[in-house]
């Protein structure tokens, strides 16, 4: 891979394969910008109507449940 240096341990140094990847700062910056743009798009995307309906149903159910629990707490 260009922009990346990999250092591996020599034979007999470890039972497990170990390596340290050193990525070029310009590559890291480019990846960071791309990820930020992608996540910004996700955050700003509208919530689908189906999810809004499900959330409203859940809130209504929780309200009814909470109201029922409060009426059970009579002295």
C-alpha positions as CSV (number, residue, x, y, z in Angstrom):
1,X,0.0,0.0,0.0
2,X,1.3,3.4,-0.8
3,X,1.5,5.9,2.1
4,X,1.8,3.2,4.7
5,X,4.9,1.6,6.2
6,X,4.6,-1.7,8.0
7,X,7.1,-3.0,10.6
8,X,6.9,-6.6,11.5
9,X,8.7,-8.4,14.3
10,X,11.4,-10.8,13.3
11,X,11.2,-14.6,13.6
12,X,11.1,-15.9,17.1
13,X,10.3,-12.5,18.6
14,X,6.7,-13.4,19.4
15,X,4.3,-16.3,19.0
16,X,1.7,-14.0,17.6
17,X,2.0,-11.9,14.4
18,X,2.6,-8.3,15.4
19,X,3.0,-5.3,13.3
20,X,2.9,-1.5,13.6
21,X,1.3,0.3,10.7
22,X,2.5,3.8,10.2
23,X,0.2,5.8,8.0
24,X,1.3,8.9,6.1
25,X,-0.3,12.0,7.8
26,X,-1.7,13.2,4.5
27,X,-3.5,9.9,4.0
28,X,-4.9,10.0,7.5
29,X,-6.1,13.5,6.9
30,X,-7.8,12.5,3.6
31,X,-9.5,9.5,5.3
32,X,-10.6,11.8,8.2
33,X,-12.2,14.3,5.8
34,X,-14.0,11.6,3.9
35,X,-15.3,10.0,7.1
36,X,-16.5,13.3,8.5
37,X,-18.3,14.2,5.2
38,X,-20.0,10.8,5.3
39,X,-21.1,11.0,8.9
40,X,-22.3,14.6,8.4
41,X,-24.5,13.4,5.6
42,X,-25.9,10.7,7.8
43,X,-26.6,13.0,10.7
44,X,-28.4,15.6,8.5
45,X,-30.5,13.0,6.7
46,X,-34.2,13.1,7.4
47,X,-35.6,10.4,9.7
48,X,-37.9,8.0,7.7
49,X,-41.6,8.4,8.4
50,X,-41.8,4.8,9.4
51,X,-39.4,5.4,12.2
52,X,-41.3,8.5,13.3
53,X,-44.5,6.5,13.5
54,X,-42.8,3.7,15.5
55,X,-41.3,6.3,17.9
56,X,-44.7,7.9,18.4
57,X,-46.3,4.5,19.2
58,X,-43.5,3.7,21.7
59,X,-43.9,7.0,23.4
60,X,-47.7,6.6,23.6
61,X,-47.3,3.1,25.1
62,X,-44.7,4.3,27.7
63,X,-47.1,7.2,28.6
64,X,-50.0,4.8,29.2
65,X,-47.8,2.5,31.2
66,X,-46.5,5.3,33.4
67,X,-50.0,6.6,33.9
68,X,-51.1,3.1,34.9
69,X,-48.2,2.7,37.3
70,X,-49.0,6.0,39.0
71,X,-52.7,5.0,39.6
72,X,-51.5,1.8,41.3
73,X,-49.7,3.8,44.0
74,X,-52.7,4.7,46.1
75,X,-52.1,5.2,49.9
